Amino acid sequence: MTLALEGLQYHRPAPMSEPAESTQADVVVYGATSGGVTAAVRAARSGLRVVLLAFDDRVGGMTASGLGETDVGDGQTLGGSARSFYAAVAAAYRAPDPYWKVEAHVAEEIFLRRLADADVVLHRRRHLVDVTKACGRITELRTDNGSSYRAKMFVDASYEGDLLAAAGISYTVGRESSATYDESIAGVRRSINHQFERPVDPYVVPGQPSSGLLPGISAEPHGPIGSGDRHVQAYNFRLHVTNGPGRIPFPRPEGYDASRYELLRRYVEAGIYELYGRTTQVHGRVFDMNNHGAFSSDHIGASDEWPEAGYARREELFQDHVRYQAGLLHYLSTSTDLPAEVRSATTAYGLAPGEFVQTSHWPHQLYIREGRRMISDHVVTQHEATGRTVVPDPIAVASYVMDSHNAKRVVVGGHPRNEGNVQVALTRPFGISYRSIVPRRSECTNLLVAAAVSASHVAFASVRMEPVFMTVGEAAGCAASLAVAAGVGVQDVEYDVLRRELTGSGGIVGWPRGEAA
C-alpha cells in the first residue's frame, strides 16, 4: 500500500530479526496508551511481573501524539498517577504545578521513565491475533509475530477494545437511542457547534441534485432525533504546529485530490474561514491544532468501520485519514481557487520541526475518540453525568463536558448539515463505577478494561478524556494486583480494599472527594 506521507503507517510488523517469544507474567497489559502505561506501572509497583504490549514503536497514546491541550475539566478531580504525571510535566517545563499542556516528546519521555522505574517489560509492535480461554479466564494472548503471552491477569488498554472483543466480551459500537437508557441527549442530534453557518450548495453541479453530492456528504437521511445507529464520532490527527521561522510547510500527500475540498471552497466563498479556531498554545511557539468549524480536520463519516475492522482495513482507513487531513492543509495553503488571504493565513503555521521526525512530522496515532464500548453489569450513562445517579463503587472521576464530535454530514433542506455533535456540561463531576471496567462474571474473570469501558455513547463522551483514562488505568492496575494477591477473579476484588489502596496513594475516586452512594 502507498503511504500518504513518508514513514507514516498504522500497522508496523515486528522486525524479522526479532524472534517470536513465549512470555509468562503476572499481568499483561495490551495497549501502551496513557491508561495502559498507568495500569502497567501501578501493577508493577505492587511487585508483580508486568508486560506492556505496544501496538507500534511509541507509548503514551494520544497524550504523546499531539493532544497537547489537555481536556482536564476540573483539575481538582485528578489524583494519583494522573496528577503526578502533570506535576512531572510542570517540572519538565519549570512551570507552576499543575501544568496541563504538554508536547508529545515530553509526554513520552515521562511515560518511558515511569515504565523503566517500575521495571515494566515493554514489547513494541505487538498486534493481537487471538486469545485462548479456559474456565472463563484468558490463559494466553497471541500476536501476529508468533509471540504468546500467558498471565494471571490481563488489561485491555486499547482505544478500540480489541482484547475484550477477542475474549468474547459483550460490547457495542455506535450510538444508543434515547430510549435505551432513558438519555435525553442520546442518538441522532441536531448539531449546533461545528455547524455550517452559511448556506452552501451540496451538489456537484450547483442546483442540480441529479449531478450527485459533493465529496464528504452522505446521501443518508438526517434521521429522527434520538434514534440510535452504528455511526461513530469523527476522528482526526492532533497536529503539533508552529508559527515559528523553522515551520515545515504542510505537505502534499500521495494521492492528493483537490476535488475532495470543493465543499470547503464554496464555504470559504460564502465568507467562512475558521481553520485555526481551536489551535491552542502548548509551549513556546508550538501549538496543538484541533478540529474547528463545519469543515475541518475531522474526517466526518469515515470512522464507522474502524472499531471492528481488521488491521489491513484499518491501514486503508488510516491512510485515508492522513490523505484527507494533509490534503486539506495543502489545499488551503496552495490552491489558487482560494483567495490569497486564505492561503496566507494558512501558511502562517506549519508542522513543528521538533516533533514526529520519523513520520514526516505528523503524529503516529490517529485520534480514536471512540471504538468499541464494553457492556458489563454496570453501564455509565447520562444519569451519572447529571447527578441523578451516584454509584457506590467509584474508582475514578470524570469532569469534562460530554463532548462527542459529529458523526455524519447530510443534506437537509437543500444544504449540507453536520449531525451528531454533543457538547453538554455536566451537572457536576461524577464517579466511574468499578463494575464498568470489569466484564460480566459469566464472560471473563481475569480481564480489566482501561479505555473501552462500559458506558453509553453520551456518557463516554466525558469519560474518554486522557486524564480519565490514566486514572481508570491506575485503578485497573491496582485491581489486577489485588486479584493476583488474593487469588480471585476481578469481580471478587473487595471494593473497600481497592478504594483504600487508590486513595492511599493520592487517588480521587468520588466527587465531592470521597463520595459514594
N, C-alpha and C positions, 0 to 999 in steps of 0.2 A: 504493500500500500504506500502511496505517495504521501509524505508528511506535509502538512500545511506550512509548518515552519521547521527549519533545520533543528534536529535534536529533540523535538517535542513529540513525545509518544506516550500513550496511556499504558500499554502493556509491554514491559521490557522483560524479555526472557532472562533467566539466570544465566551467567556466563557458562559456556561449555566446559571451561576449566574447573568449574566448581562442582564437585561430585555431590550426588544426592546423599542425604544423611537420614539416619533414624535417630530421633531425639526423644529422650524421656525427661519430663519436667513435672513440677508440681502444678504450675499454671502456664497455659499457653494463651497469649492474647493475639487475636487476629485483627490487624489493622493498626498502623502506627499513627493514627490521628491524635489530636490533643488528648482526647479521652482515653485512647489506647495507651499512650505514654503514661498518663497519671495512674491508670489501672495497673500497669506493669510495675511501676515504681512502688506503688503502695503495697502490692503483694510481695515484692522482693524485700521491702524493708521489714517484713514480718519474718524474714529468714527463709523464704521459700525460693526454690529454683524456678525462675520465670524466663520464658522465651517470648519475645515480641516479634511477630512476623509483619514486616513492612511490605506493602504492595510494590513499591518502587524503591528508588535509592534514597528517598528523603523521609524524614519523620516530622510529625507535628501537624499534619493535615492542613486545614485552611489557615490556622494561626501562623504557620510557617510557609504559606503560599500566597501571600498578598493581602490577606484580610488584616490590615494593619490598624484600622479604626474599629476597635473592639466594641461589639454590641453588648455592652455590660448591663444596661438597665440601671438598677440600684446597686452600686458597688458594695454597700453595707451587707448585702445578702451573700457575698462571696467570702468563703473562709478556706482553711486547709491548703491543699496543694495549688488550687487556682489562685488564691490570694497571694501565696508566696511566689508563684510564677510572675505575677505582675510587680511584686516587690523586686524580683530579680531583674525585670525589665527596667524599672526605675533606677536600680543600681548600675545597670549597663549604660544608661544614658546620663547618670549623675543628675537625675531629676527627682522631684518630690515623689514620695511613695503615697498612694499607688500611681502608676503611670499606665494608662490604658491604651497607648498607641505603641505599635512595635513593628519594626521592619522584619521581613521574612528571615533574613540571615541571623538576626539577633535572636529571634524566637527559636530557630532550630538549634543554635548554639546552646541555649539554655536547656532545651529538651534533651539534647545529646549528653550534656554534662550530667543531668539528673539520671539518665539511664546508666551512665558509666559509674556514677557514685553509688547507685543501688545494685550494681553487678547484674543488671538485666542483660541477658543474651539477646542480641539483635541480629536477625536474619533478614536480609534485604531481597527484594524481587521474589517474594513468595506468594503464589497465586493459588488460592483454594481450588481443588478439584472436587473432592468429596470427603465424607466422613464415614466412619463405622460407629454404630451404636449397639449397645447391648444392655438389656435390663433398664432401659430408659436413660442411659448415660452415653455420652460421647466417649469412645475409647481411643479413637485415632483420627487425626486430621491429615489429609494428603494434599500435596501441592503439585503443580504441573512440571516441576523439575525432577519429580520422582522421590522427593523427600517425604518423610512421615513424622508425625509428632503425636506422642502419647502423653497424657497428663491426667491429673485428678480433676482439675477444673479448667474450663475454657471461658474466655471472654470474647464476645463479638463486638469489636470497636470499629468495624467498617461503617461508613456512612450508608451503604446500601443494604446492610443486614444480610450479607452473603452467607455468613456462617450459620445464622439461625435458619435461613431457608434450606441450606444443605442438610441441616439436622432435623428437618421436618417440622419446624415450629410454625404455628399459625401466624399469618401476617396479612396485611392489607397494603394496597397501593392506591393512591389517588385520594379522592375527597368523599367523605361520607355525606349523606343528605342531612338536612336539618333534623329530620325525624329520627335518624339512627340513634343519636344520644341526646335528643332534645336541645340542640345547639342553635341559637338564633342566627349565628353568622357562618354556619357550615354550608358546604356545597357551592353551587354556582352563585357568583356575586356580581353586582354592578360595580365595576372599579371606578373609584373616584380619583385616587392618586395614580400617577404614571399613566395618564389617560390623554387621548387626543383633545387638544384644546381648540383646534380649528377644524372645520370640515375639509376633508380631503377625498378626492375621488379614488375608489379602491380598484378600479378596473384597468386592465391592460390598455385598452383604448378608452379614454375618458368618456363617460356617459353611455358606454355600451356593455351591459352585463354579459352579453353573449361572447365577448372577447376574452372572458376569464378574469380571474382575480390576480392581482399583483403578488409576487413572491412575499411570503411571510403572513399571508392572510388565509385563514381556513374557510372552507365552504360550509363548515358545520354551523348549525344554528347556535344562537347565544345560549339557549336552554332556560328552563324555568328556574327562577330564583329559589335557592335552597335544595335543588336536586343534586344528587351525587353522581360521580363519574370516575373514570380512571385517569383523568388528567393530572399531571404533576407540575408543580410550580417551576418557573423557568430557571435555568442555570446560566452562569457566566463565569468568566475569569476575573478575579480581583487583581488588577494590574498595579504594579508599582511604577508610577510615572513621575517625571520631574520637569520643572521649567528651568532647570539649570543649563549652563552652556554646554555641558557634555551629554545632553539628552540624545537618545538614539531615535531617529525618525521611525514612525510607525511603519512596519514592513509590509510589503505586498506578499500575501500568502500564495502558495501554489494553488492553482485552481480558482484564482480570484475571478469573480463575476460581478461586474458593476450593476447588472440589472437587478440584483438582489436588493438594491437600495433605492429603487425608483420611488417607493412609497415615502422613504425618508426625504428624497429630493423634493417631492411635492409638498411635504410638510414644512421643509425649510422655505420653499417658495411661498407658502402660506404665512410665513413670518415667525416660525418657531425654530430656534436652535438652542439646545439645552444640554449639550454633551457633558459638560463638566459640573453639572448641578449637584452631584454627590461625590466630588473629588476633594478629599479632605487631607490636610497635612498630617503626616505621620512623624517625620523627624527631619529637621533642616529643610531641604528643598525636595524631599521625597514625599509623594502623595499616594494615597490609596484611592484608586478610581473605581467607583461602583456604578451600577445601573442608575439611570435617572431619566424620567420622562417617558413619552409614549413609544418612542423608537430609539432604543439604546443598546447597551451591551448584553442585556438579557435576550437569549435566543428563544423567544416565546414560541411555544408549541413543539419544540424539538427535544424535550426531555422525557416524554411519556414512556418511551421504550426502555430507557436506561436502567431503572431499578432491577428488572428481571432479565435483561439482555445478557448474552454470553460475552466473553472477552473480545471475540472478533467483531461482534456488532458494536460493542461499546467503543472499540477503537475507531470504527467508522463514525460513530456519533461524536466522539472526542474530536476527531479531525475536522468534522463539520462545524463544531462549536469554535474551534480555533479559526477556521477559514472564515466563518461568519463575523466574528468579533474583530479579527485582524483586518479583514476586508472592509468592515465598517469604518475603522480608523483610517485605513489607507484611502478609502473613497472620500471621506471628509477632508483629508489632507491634500488630495491631489486632483480631484475631479473638476474639470473646467465647466461642468454642468452646474456647479455651485458658485455662489458669489465669492469673490476674492476675500472678503472679510471673514467668511466662514472657514475657508482654507487657512487663513492666517490665524484665526482663533484656535483652530485645531492643532496646528503645528507649534503653538506656544508651549505645548507639552510634548514629551516623547518618553520612551521607555527609559527607566532608571538604569544606568550602565553598571551599577554595582550589584544588581540582583539577577539571579537565574541565568548566570553566564553560560551554563551548559545547555540551555534550552532557548537560545535566541532572545534572552532577557524577558521571556514570557513565563508566567507561573506554570509549574508542572501539574498542579492539582486543579481540576475542574471543580467549581463550587457546586457540589451535590447538596443542594439545600434540603432535599427530602428524597428518600428512597423507599424501601420497604419500611413498614412500621409493624412491630410485633403486636399480636393480640394475646394478652395474658389475662390473668384473673382480675387485674385492675387496668382500666384504660383511663389515662389522663384526659380530661375533657375541658370544655369551656367553663364548666361549673366550678372547677378549681380556680381557674383564672379570674372568675368574677366573685370569688369568695363564698359562693353558695355551698361549696363542699370543702371541708378541711380533712385531709387524710390523717389517719392515726399513726402512719409509719413513714414519715418523710425522711429522705436521705440526701436531698439537695433542694435548692430553691431556684425557681425561675422568676425573673423580674422584668424582662424586656417585653415590649408590646407584642401582641400577637401579630406577627409580620410575615405574611406569605405573598410571594410575588405572583404576577399574572400567569395564568395557565394557558390561555389561548387568545388569538386575535381573530375576530369575526366581523361580519358586516351587519350593521343594524341601521335601518332607515337609509340605506344607500351610502353609508360611511363606515370606515373602519373603527372598531371599538375593541379595546383590550378588556379581558374578563378574568376575574379571579383574585385581584389584589385585595389583601386584607391587612389593615393597619389599625388595630383596635387596642387601646390602652387597657391594662389590667386594672381591676379594682384595687388590687394590692399584690405584692409578691406572693407566690404560692409554693407550697411544698410538693415535691415529687415523690410519689409512693415507691417504697422498695418493691412492692408487687409489680410495678410497671417495668422493672428491669430484670425480672426473672420469668421464665416461661411457666406455663401450667405444669403442675407436677406430673400429669399424665404424659407430657410430651418430652421433657428432659429435666434431669435433676442436677446437672453439673455445668450449666451454661448461664452466664450473666450477659446482659446486653448494655453497652455503654453509649450507643448513639441511636440506633433504630428502635427506640424504646416504645412501649405500648402506650400510644397516645392517638387521639383523633387528629385529623389534619389541622384544625384550627388551634388546638392546644399545642401541638408540635411546633406551630409557628412561633411560639415563645420558648419552648424547651430547646429548640435546635441551635441556640447560640453557643459559640465556642467555650465561653467560661462555664456554662452549664454542663456541657459535655465533659469538661475537666472534673467538675465536682461529682457528676454521675460516675465517671470513670474511677475516681478515687473510692467511691462507695462500692463499686463493683470489685475493685481490687481488694478492699478490706473484707468484703463479704466472702470472697473466694478464699482468703487466708483463714477466716473463721471457720468456713465449711471444711477446709482441709484439716485444721487442728481438731475439730470436733468429730470428723468422720461422718458428716451428714450431708444431705443434699442442700442446694441453695435455698429451697423453700423452707427448710428447717433451721436456718440460721436464726438465732434468737435476736429479735429486733432490738431489745433493750441493750444487749451487749454490743451490737453493731452501732447503735446510736452513741453509746458511751465511748467506743473506740474513735468514732469520727469526731465527736465534739471534743474529746480529749486531745486531739491534735489540731484543734482550731477550726474544725468544720462547723458549718452552719446548716442545720437540717430542717428548720422550720422558721416561719415568719408570722408575727414577730418572733425574734430569735428564741428558739427552743419550743415554739408552739406545736402541738399536735392535737388532734381531736380527742 
